[in-house]
Amino acid sequence: MVSMGSRGAPGRRARLYHIGRISTFAILAACLVPGIGVRSLSADPEFVIVALGDSLTAGYGLVAADAFPVRLESALRKAGKRVRVIDAGVSGDTTAGGRARLDRVLADEPDAAIVQLGANDALRGIDPEETSGNLAAILQVLKKRGIHVLLAGMLAPPNLGDRYAKAFNAIYPALAATHDVLLYPFFLDGVAANPGLNQADGVHPTAEGVERIVKGIFPYVIRVIDTE
C-alpha cells in the first residue's frame, strides 16, 4: 500500500513541471513583445542599394564623405530607412565599362540598383545605339536577378549638335518603358550648367551640387525601396 506521502510526491512534481512549462512559454512570449526583452531572434536586414555609375557617382574631386552614395545613404537613414548604399562608381567609366564589371558589382547581392551611366559615352561621342545596347544589357541582368532598378537619365552636351542630342536623350525614356523600370529623367537636374554647384571643370558637382542631386532623386529612391 502506498502512503499519502508517496502519493503526493508525483503530483507535486507534475505540478512543478507544468508550471515550469508555462513559465518558459511566458518568458519566450515576453521576449517577442516590442519593448520587452529581446524583440526578435534576428534584426531586420538592411536594404542594400548599389550605385553603378561613373565619376558623378564616385565623387570625383570631393572628399569621400561628400560622394553621392554616402550623402544618399545619410539622407535615407535620416528618413528612417535601414539601408546601405554601395559606391560602385568608377571615374571615366562608360556604359561598356559598367556592363563589363556588372558581375563583380553584384557580388554583394543588392536589393536595388541605381544605374547612372552614359555621361562619358556622350562626351566621347559614342554612337547612341551602342550606349542603348549596353544599358539594355545591364537592365536585363538586373531584372533577371530580381533587383529593383532606378535608371538615372543623362542629357547630351549641346556642343554635339541637335541630331546627336535627340538620339542620345531618347535612350533613357525608351529603355525605362521597354524594361519597365523607374526613371529619374536627369541625374544632374538643377546642377548642370550652374557654376555655383559645379567644380572648376564645370562638369563635376561640388558637395552642394551633390546635395541637390540627392534632394532631387530622393523620392524616386524611396519609391524603389517601398516596392520591396
Secondary structure in CASP SS format (residue, H / E / C, confidence):
PFRMAT SS
TARGET T0000
AUTHOR 0000-0000-0000
METHOD secondary structure of the structure
MODEL  1
M C 1.00
V C 1.00
S C 1.00
M H 1.00
G H 1.00
S H 1.00
R H 1.00
G H 1.00
A H 1.00
P H 1.00
G H 1.00
R H 1.00
R H 1.00
A H 1.00
R H 1.00
L H 1.00
Y H 1.00
H H 1.00
I H 1.00
G H 1.00
R H 1.00
I H 1.00
S H 1.00
T H 1.00
F H 1.00
A H 1.00
I H 1.00
L H 1.00
A H 1.00
A H 1.00
C H 1.00
L C 1.00
V C 1.00
P C 1.00
G C 1.00
I C 1.00
G C 1.00
V C 1.00
R C 1.00
S C 1.00
L C 1.00
S C 1.00
A C 1.00
D C 1.00
P C 1.00
E C 1.00
F E 1.00
V E 1.00
I E 1.00
V E 1.00
A E 1.00
L E 1.00
G E 1.00
D C 1.00
S H 1.00
L H 1.00
T H 1.00
A H 1.00
G C 1.00
Y C 1.00
G C 1.00
L C 1.00
V C 1.00
A H 1.00
A H 1.00
D H 1.00
A C 1.00
F H 1.00
P H 1.00
V H 1.00
R H 1.00
L H 1.00
E H 1.00
S H 1.00
A H 1.00
L H 1.00
R H 1.00
K H 1.00
A C 1.00
G C 1.00
K C 1.00
R C 1.00
V E 1.00
R E 1.00
V E 1.00
I E 1.00
D E 1.00
A E 1.00
G E 1.00
V C 1.00
S C 1.00
G C 1.00
D C 1.00
T C 1.00
T H 1.00
A H 1.00
G H 1.00
G H 1.00
R H 1.00
A H 1.00
R C 1.00
L H 1.00
D H 1.00
R H 1.00
V H 1.00
L H 1.00
A H 1.00
D H 1.00
E C 1.00
P C 1.00
D C 1.00
A E 1.00
A E 1.00
I E 1.00
V E 1.00
Q E 1.00
L C 1.00
G C 1.00
A H 1.00
N H 1.00
D H 1.00
A H 1.00
L H 1.00
R C 1.00
G C 1.00
I C 1.00
D C 1.00
P H 1.00
E H 1.00
E H 1.00
T H 1.00
S H 1.00
G H 1.00
N H 1.00
L H 1.00
A H 1.00
A H 1.00
I H 1.00
L H 1.00
Q H 1.00
V H 1.00
L H 1.00
K H 1.00
K H 1.00
R C 1.00
G C 1.00
I C 1.00
H E 1.00
V E 1.00
L E 1.00
L E 1.00
A E 1.00
G C 1.00
M C 1.00
L C 1.00
A C 1.00
P C 1.00
P H 1.00
N H 1.00
L H 1.00
G C 1.00
D H 1.00
R H 1.00
Y H 1.00
A H 1.00
K H 1.00
A H 1.00
F H 1.00
N H 1.00
A C 1.00
I H 1.00
Y H 1.00
P H 1.00
A H 1.00
L H 1.00
A H 1.00
A H 1.00
T H 1.00
H H 1.00
D C 1.00
V C 1.00
L E 1.00
L E 1.00
Y E 1.00
P C 1.00
F C 1.00
F C 1.00
L C 1.00
D C 1.00
G C 1.00
V C 1.00
A C 1.00
A C 1.00
N C 1.00
P H 1.00
G H 1.00
L H 1.00
N E 1.00
Q C 1.00
A C 1.00
D C 1.00
G C 1.00
V C 1.00
H C 1.00
P E 1.00
T C 1.00
A H 1.00
E H 1.00
G H 1.00
V H 1.00
E H 1.00
R H 1.00
I H 1.00
V H 1.00
K H 1.00
G H 1.00
I H 1.00
F H 1.00
P H 1.00
Y H 1.00
V H 1.00
I H 1.00
R H 1.00
V H 1.00
I H 1.00
D H 1.00
T C 1.00
E C 1.00
END
